[in-house]
Structure formats: structure tokens, C-alpha cells
Amino acid sequence: MKTIAAPKLVAIVAAIMEGGGSSAAEASTIAERLVDSNLVGHDSHGVVRVGKYLEWAREGWLKPNAAPSIVFDSDALAIIDGNRGFGQVVGEFATKFGVAKAAKTGIAMIGLRNCGHLGRLGDWAEIAAAAGQVSLHFLNTSGAMRVAPFGGSDRRLSTNPLAVGVPLAGTDPAILDITTSTVAEGKLMIALNKGEQVPEGWIVDKHGRPTIEPKDFYDGGALLTIGAHKGSGLSIITDLLAGAITTGRSSDPDDDVLRNNMLSIFIAPAVYDPSGAVLAEARRFVDFVKASPPVRPGEPVLAPGDVERRNRAARLASGVQIDDKTWSDLLAAAASVGIDEGKVSAIASG
């Protein structure tokens, strides 16, 4: 393991992404969001993605500096084409566009299609919550089927994550950020990098047989959904909302491009509740739930988002741990854009 202070890790990733063709501003945004995913404990959406991003850009799946375009717009609805731009930039644009609409109308829906990897979905719920808005986000990857439906044995669904954010009066928001598969695919990548096995029930091999070896997934196996048939149903609905309803694509074996599609709904309570009673009631309820006597002393009930905030505070103080394989991959990514190991090490230790 290598431990690096978050600002230095941001600087390393930004230099690599700029070397890969992104503008300085885009590279910085990508780096900050990837490293923040590491900070909150979602390493599967963190710097482990850098090499893949460069690979996808070389293959034309990702387009550095591509600006999104608005293809439909009304008072409460918009459809945005990401033009395969980086999701960290395009997702922020779409989220702020939706927040601005909802602030006027009380509610807005944004369909984002044809976008590069949108990273940690909770990012967008956090932006909306900071503006005092509730938000719901449903995402699929039309060209990356990795999940078997309940009762099936091969890949038919993407990991299909969803996020919901609810602001609370006077305190941090409740942010639920989950995938409808047992885990995000990136967690298998992390396990593979560390030479670790994964828990039973996460994946099956290419024959549909249960396995705990992450390599079996990359050899043609599949992830499973959470909650058996319930998670499978939720995954199917998420794929429909993110894909078909946005005018994008639901999971499709004929789509040879890895593209994200996302449906986002924004609700602005301040429009219909200027007194703030809605967010106060939300705070009362969450406080009531968290006050349940813990089963294990010293392990209180947590609200969605508490773990991520706790992780962020700890890792900002102590640094981000990067496993040896991920560090090696970062060095290889840097070398592929003309940045040698000495320069990377100088940034990390400077």
C-alpha cells in the first residue's frame, strides 16, 4: 500500500488527464471527483479508473473536451446529449441545469444520454442537496452489460446504480448511493488488483456457477443483483428509466460503445414550502431513526451518507491508500502520456 495526501493525488491525476488531451480545467475536475471517490471510500470509482479513461479516449468512446448539447428544453424538462464527454464535467453541467430549473418550477427532470463514465452517482445528489433540493438519479451503461437477471446465467443488465439525496434542516443531507448489482464492477477490479477473493453471492462464472474468484467475472462471468428477484426488478426499472426514458439506450448487445445514460429528477421544497417545514420534518425523522438504541455498543445507527462523510474526514487527515497494482497502473497511465515515474514521484512527495 502507498499512502498519498489527497491534494497530491489530485495533482497526479490532473497531470495525467491533461497529458491525455483534456484541458487543464477538465483534467482538474476529473481528478478532483475521482480522488473524492477514494476519500469517501468508493475506491471502485476512484483513481483506479484513470488508465481505463485513457484507453477509452484512445478508442473514441470518451472524447476529451466534448461539450454537452441540449436537444430538448422546456420549463421543467430537458434532454441533454453528453456527446461522449467526460461524465465528471457533463454530469455537473446536467445537475446544475436541473437544479436551476427546479428552483423556478419546483420540479424538473433531466435526461442525460450518450455520456462518458459519470463516476460516483452520489456526487450529483450532493450538489442538489447543497442547493436545498431533493434529487433522484438513475443510471445505466448501455454498452456494458455485466449483470445477470434473477433466474438467468449470463449478462443482460448493466450495474444500474441509483442515488437519492434529501437535504435536512441544519445538518448534513441523507445521500443514498447504491448499485442494483451486488457491488460495483470496480470493486472486483480492486479485489483482483489486491489478489483477493470476493464474498459468496457476488458473482457467477461464465457457466452461471457461483464463484469467489474475481478473475472468473473477467473471463465471462456475471455480477448478481442485490436482493434476488427484488433487486433484479429494481435493476430492470433503473435500466428503463436511465436508457429508454432519456431517449438514450437501455442495455443492448448491439451497442459497442461504453456510454452512460442518466435520468435525474429534482424537487425544490422551497418553492412550495417557504417556511422550511419540509426539511425540518425530514431532519426530525432521520434524528428519530438514528436514535434507535444500537445493537452493539459504540456502533450507532447511521443515515445514508454518514459512512462516506466519516471516511472523507479520516482520509483527508491521514491520506488515501493506493494498493500496489493501482499505483503501478497509475504510473503506466502516466508513462503512456509522456510523464515519467520520477515526475509522478516528485508530485507525490513534494
GUDRENGU-836225 format. One record per residue (C-alpha): residue number from 1; residue in one letter; z negated, x negated, y. Coordinates in Angstrom, 1 decimal. Layout:
   resi   resn       pz       px       py
    NUM      A        Z        X        Y
...
REM end
This chain:
   resi   resn       pz       px       py
      1      M      0.0      0.0      0.0
      2      K      0.8     -1.1      3.6
      3      T     -1.1      0.5      6.5
      4      I      0.7      0.7      9.8
      5      A     -0.5      2.3     13.1
      6      A      1.4      5.4     13.9
      7      P      3.0      4.3     17.2
      8      K      4.3      1.1     15.5
      9      L      5.7      3.1     12.6
     10      V      7.4      5.4     15.2
     11      A      8.9      2.3     16.8
     12      I     10.3      1.0     13.5
     13      V     11.8      4.3     12.5
     14      A     13.3      4.9     16.0
     15      A     14.9      1.4     15.9
     16      I     16.4      2.1     12.5
     17      M     17.8      5.5     13.5
     18      E     19.2      4.2     16.8
     19      G     20.8      1.4     14.7
     20      G     22.3      4.2     12.6
     21      G     24.1      5.8     15.5
     22      S     21.6      8.1     17.2
     23      S     20.9      7.9     20.9
     24      A     17.6      6.5     22.0
     25      A     16.3      9.9     22.7
     26      E     17.4     11.4     19.4
     27      A     16.1      8.4     17.5
     28      S     12.7      8.8     19.2
     29      T     12.5     12.5     18.4
     30      I     13.4     11.9     14.7
     31      A     10.9      9.1     14.4
     32      E      8.0     11.0     16.1
     33      R      8.5     14.0     13.8
     34      L      8.8     12.0     10.6
     35      V      5.7     10.0     11.4
     36      D      3.8     13.1     12.3
     37      S      4.6     14.5      8.9
     38      N      2.9     11.4      7.4
     39      L      0.0     11.8      9.8
     40      V     -0.7     15.4      8.7
     41      G     -0.4     14.4      5.0
     42      H      3.1     15.8      4.3
     43      D      4.4     12.4      3.2
     44      S      7.3     14.1      1.4
     45      H      8.7     14.9      4.9
     46      G      7.8     11.6      6.5
     47      V      9.4      8.2      6.7
     48      V     10.4      8.3      3.0
     49      R     13.4     10.3      4.4
     50      V     14.8      7.5      6.6
     51      G     17.1      5.9      4.0
     52      K     18.4      9.3      2.9
     53      Y     19.2     10.3      6.5
     54      L     21.3      7.2      7.0
     55      E     23.0      7.9      3.7
     56      W     23.8     11.5      4.6
     57      A     25.1     10.4      8.0
     58      R     27.4      7.9      6.3
     59      E     28.7     10.7      4.1
     60      G     29.2     13.0      7.0
     61      W     26.5     15.5      6.0
     62      L     24.5     14.6      9.1
     63      K     26.1     14.0     12.5
     64      P     24.2     11.8     14.9
     65      N     24.0     13.2     18.5
     66      A     25.7     16.5     17.5
     67      A     24.6     19.3     19.9
     68      P     23.9     22.8     18.7
     69      S     26.1     25.7     19.8
     70      I     25.2     29.3     20.5
     71      V     27.6     31.5     18.6
     72      F     25.9     34.9     19.4
     73      D     23.4     35.8     22.1
     74      S     21.6     38.9     23.2
     75      D     18.3     39.8     24.8
     76      A     16.3     39.5     21.6
     77      L     18.7     37.8     19.1
     78      A     20.7     34.6     18.8
     79      I     22.7     32.8     16.2
     80      I     22.8     29.0     16.6
     81      D     25.1     26.6     14.8
     82      G     23.4     23.3     14.3
     83      N     26.8     21.5     13.8
     84      R     25.1     19.4     11.1
     85      G     23.0     17.7     13.8
     86      F     19.6     16.2     13.1
     87      G     17.1     19.0     12.4
     88      Q     14.3     17.4     14.3
     89      V     16.4     17.8     17.5
     90      V     18.2     21.0     16.7
     91      G     15.1     22.7     15.3
     92      E     13.2     22.0     18.5
     93      F     16.1     23.5     20.6
     94      A     16.2     26.6     18.5
     95      T     12.5     27.1     18.5
     96      K     12.2     26.7     22.3
     97      F     15.2     29.1     22.7
     98      G     13.4     31.7     20.6
     99      V     10.1     31.2     22.4
    100      A     11.8     31.7     25.8
    101      K     13.5     35.0     24.6
    102      A     10.3     36.4     23.1
    103      A      8.4     35.7     26.3
    104      K     10.7     38.2     28.1
    105      T     11.2     40.8     25.4
    106      G      8.1     40.5     23.3
    107      I     10.0     39.6     20.1
    108      A     13.1     37.5     19.3
    109      M     15.0     36.5     16.2
    110      I     16.9     33.2     15.9
    111      G     19.3     32.5     13.1
    112      L     20.0     28.8     12.8
    113      R     22.7     27.7     10.4
    114      N     24.5     24.6      9.3
    115      C     21.8     22.2     10.4
    116      G     20.6     18.8      9.2
    117      H     17.2     18.5      7.4
    118      L     14.7     20.4      9.6
    119      G     11.7     18.3      8.4
    120      R      8.3     19.8      8.3
    121      L      8.6     23.5      8.9
    122      G      5.1     23.7     10.4
    123      D      6.4     21.8     13.4
    124      W      8.2     24.8     14.7
    125      A      5.3     27.2     14.1
    126      E      3.1     24.7     16.1
    127      I      5.5     24.8     19.1
    128      A      5.4     28.6     19.2
    129      A      1.6     28.8     18.8
    130      A      1.2     26.3     21.7
    131      A      3.1     28.9     23.8
    132      G      0.8     31.6     22.6
    133      Q      3.3     33.1     20.2
    134      V      3.2     34.2     16.6
    135      S      6.2     32.9     14.6
    136      L      7.6     33.2     11.1
    137      H     10.2     30.8      9.7
    138      F     12.2     31.0      6.5
    139      L     14.4     28.1      5.4
    140      N     16.8     27.2      2.7
    141      T     19.2     24.3      1.8
    142      S     22.4     25.9      0.8
    143      G     23.9     22.8     -0.9
    144      A     20.8     21.6     -2.6
    145      M     19.7     23.8     -5.5
    146      R     16.7     22.2     -7.1
    147      V     14.6     25.1     -8.4
    148      A     14.8     27.3    -11.5
    149      P     14.1     31.0    -11.0
    150      F     11.4     32.6    -13.1
    151      G     12.7     33.0    -16.7
    152      G     15.6     30.6    -16.0
    153      S     16.0     27.0    -17.0
    154      D     18.5     25.5    -14.5
    155      R     18.7     25.0    -10.7
    156      R     19.7     28.2     -8.9
    157      L     17.4     28.1     -5.8
    158      S     16.6     25.6     -3.1
    159      T     12.9     24.8     -2.5
    160      N     12.9     27.6      0.1
    161      P      9.8     26.9      2.3
    162      L      8.3     29.3      4.8
    163      A      5.9     28.8      7.7
    164      V      3.9     31.3      9.7
    165      G      1.9     30.4     12.9
    166      V     -0.7     32.6     14.5
    167      P     -2.4     31.4     17.7
    168      L     -6.2     32.1     18.0
    169      A     -8.1     32.6     21.2
    170      G     -9.9     29.4     22.3
    171      T     -9.2     27.3     19.2
    172      D     -6.5     25.8     17.1
    173      P     -3.9     28.1     15.6
    174      A     -3.6     29.2     11.9
    175      I     -0.5     27.5     10.6
    176      L      0.7     28.3      7.1
    177      D      3.4     25.9      5.8
    178      I      4.3     26.2      2.2
    179      T      7.2     25.8     -0.1
    180      T      8.0     28.6     -2.6
    181      S      8.6     25.9     -5.3
    182      T      5.5     24.3     -6.8
    183      V      6.0     21.3     -4.5
    184      A      8.5     19.9     -2.0
    185      E     11.1     17.7     -3.8
    186      G      9.9     14.8     -1.6
    187      K      6.6     14.8     -3.4
    188      L      8.5     14.0     -6.6
    189      M     10.1     11.1     -4.8
    190      I      6.7      9.8     -3.7
    191      A      5.4     10.1     -7.2
    192      L      8.5      8.3     -8.6
    193      N      8.1      5.6     -5.9
    194      K      4.5      5.0     -7.0
    195      G      5.2      5.1    -10.7
    196      E      3.0      8.2    -11.1
    197      Q      3.3     11.3    -13.3
    198      V      3.1     14.8    -11.8
    199      P      0.9     17.7    -12.8
    200      E      1.9     20.1    -15.6
    201      G      3.8     23.1    -14.3
    202      W      5.7     21.4    -11.5
    203      I      9.0     20.6    -13.2
    204      V     11.1     21.1    -16.3
    205      D     13.7     18.6    -17.7
    206      K     17.4     19.3    -18.0
    207      H     16.8     21.3    -21.2
    208      G     14.3     23.6    -19.5
    209      R     11.3     21.9    -21.2
    210      P      8.1     21.2    -19.4
    211      T      7.6     17.6    -18.3
    212      I      5.3     15.5    -16.2
    213      E      7.8     12.7    -15.6
    214      P      9.4     12.9    -12.1
    215      K     12.4     10.9    -13.4
    216      D     13.2     13.9    -15.6
    217      F     13.8     16.0    -12.5
    218      Y     16.2     13.5    -11.0
    219      D     18.0     13.4    -14.4
    220      G     19.0     17.0    -14.1
    221      G     15.7     18.9    -14.4
    222      A     14.4     21.5    -12.0
    223      L     11.3     22.4    -10.0
    224      L      9.5     25.6    -10.8
    225      T      8.3     28.3     -8.4
    226      I      4.7     29.0     -7.4
    227      G      3.0     32.0     -8.9
    228      A      5.6     32.6    -11.7
    229      H      7.6     35.8    -11.0
    230      K      5.9     36.4     -7.7
    231      G      6.9     33.0     -6.3
    232      S     10.4     33.4     -7.7
    233      G     10.8     36.7     -5.9
    234      L      9.5     35.2     -2.7
    235      S     11.9     32.3     -3.1
    236      I     14.9     34.6     -3.6
    237      I     14.0     36.7     -0.5
    238      T     13.5     33.5      1.6
    239      D     16.9     32.2      0.4
    240      L     18.5     35.6      1.5
    241      L     16.8     35.6      4.9
    242      A     17.5     31.9      5.7
    243      G     21.0     31.9      4.2
    244      A     22.8     35.2      4.3
    245      I     21.0     36.9      7.2
    246      T     21.5     34.0      9.6
    247      T     25.3     34.0      8.9
    248      G     24.7     30.7      7.0
    249      R     24.8     30.4      3.2
    250      S     22.3     31.2      0.6
    251      S     22.1     28.7     -2.3
    252      D     25.7     28.2     -3.5
    253      P     27.0     25.8     -6.2
    254      D     30.3     25.6     -4.3
    255      D     28.6     24.2     -1.1
    256      D     28.9     20.5     -1.4
    257      V     27.0     19.8      1.9
    258      L     23.3     19.5      2.3
    259      R     22.6     21.9      5.2
    260      N     19.5     23.8      6.3
    261      N     19.6     27.3      7.5
    262      M     16.6     28.9      9.1
    263      L     15.6     32.4     10.2
    264      S     12.8     32.4     12.8
    265      I     11.0     35.4     14.3
    266      F      8.9     35.0     17.4
    267      I      6.3     37.5     18.7
    268      A      4.7     37.2     22.1
    269      P      1.5     39.2     22.2
    270      A      1.0     38.6     25.9
    271      V      4.0     40.9     26.6
    272      Y      2.2     44.0     25.2
    273      D     -1.4     42.7     25.4
    274      P     -2.1     41.0     28.8
    275      S     -5.8     41.2     28.2
    276      G     -5.7     38.8     25.3
    277      A     -7.4     41.2     22.8
    278      V     -4.9     40.4     20.1
    279      L     -5.6     36.7     20.0
    280      A     -9.3     37.3     20.3
    281      E     -9.2     39.6     17.3
    282      A     -7.2     37.0     15.4
    283      R     -9.9     34.5     16.2
    284      R    -12.7     36.8     15.1
    285      F    -11.1     37.4     11.8
    286      V    -10.5     33.8     11.0
    287      D    -14.0     32.8     12.0
    288      F    -15.3     35.6      9.7
    289      V    -13.3     34.3      6.7
    290      K    -14.3     30.7      7.3
    291      A    -18.0     31.7      7.5
    292      S    -18.0     32.6      3.8
    293      P    -20.7     30.5      2.0
    294      P    -19.0     27.6      0.3
    295      V    -19.0     27.4     -3.5
    296      R    -19.5     23.7     -3.2
    297      P    -22.0     22.5     -0.5
    298      G    -20.3     20.5      2.2
    299      E    -16.8     21.9      1.4
    300      P    -16.4     24.9      3.8
    301      V    -13.7     27.5      3.7
    302      L    -10.6     26.3      5.6
    303      A     -8.0     28.2      7.6
    304      P     -4.3     27.4      7.3
    305      G     -3.6     24.2      9.3
    306      D     -7.2     22.8      9.1
    307      V     -6.3     20.2      6.5
    308      E     -3.3     19.0      8.5
    309      R     -5.3     18.6     11.7
    310      R     -8.1     16.8      9.8
    311      N     -5.5     14.4      8.2
    312      R     -3.8     13.8     11.6
    313      A     -7.1     12.8     13.2
    314      A     -8.0     10.5     10.3
    315      R     -4.7      8.8     10.1
    316      L     -4.3      8.3     13.8
    317      A     -7.6      6.4     13.7
    318      S     -7.0      4.4     10.6
    319      G     -3.2      4.1     10.3
    320      V     -0.6      5.5      8.0
    321      Q     -0.5      4.2      4.4
    322      I      3.0      3.5      3.1
    323      D      3.5      2.8     -0.6
    324      D      5.3     -0.4     -1.6
    325      K      8.5      1.4     -2.7
    326      T      8.8      3.4      0.5
    327      W      8.2      0.2      2.6
    328      S     10.9     -1.6      0.6
    329      D     13.2      1.4      1.2
    330      L     12.5      1.3      4.9
    331      L     13.3     -2.5      5.0
    332      A     16.6     -1.7      3.2
    333      A     17.4      1.0      5.6
    334      A     16.8     -1.3      8.5
    335      A     18.9     -4.0      6.9
    336      S     21.8     -1.5      6.5
    337      V     21.9     -1.1     10.3
    338      G     21.5     -4.8     11.1
    339      I     17.8     -5.1     11.6
    340      D     16.3     -7.9      9.5
    341      E     12.8     -7.9      7.9
    342      G     11.5    -10.3     10.5
    343      K     12.1     -7.8     13.3
    344      V     10.6     -5.0     11.4
    345      S      7.5     -7.0     10.6
    346      A      7.2     -8.1     14.2
    347      I      7.2     -4.4     15.3
    348      A      4.7     -3.5     12.7
    349      S      2.3     -6.3     13.6
    350      G      3.0     -6.5     17.3
REM end
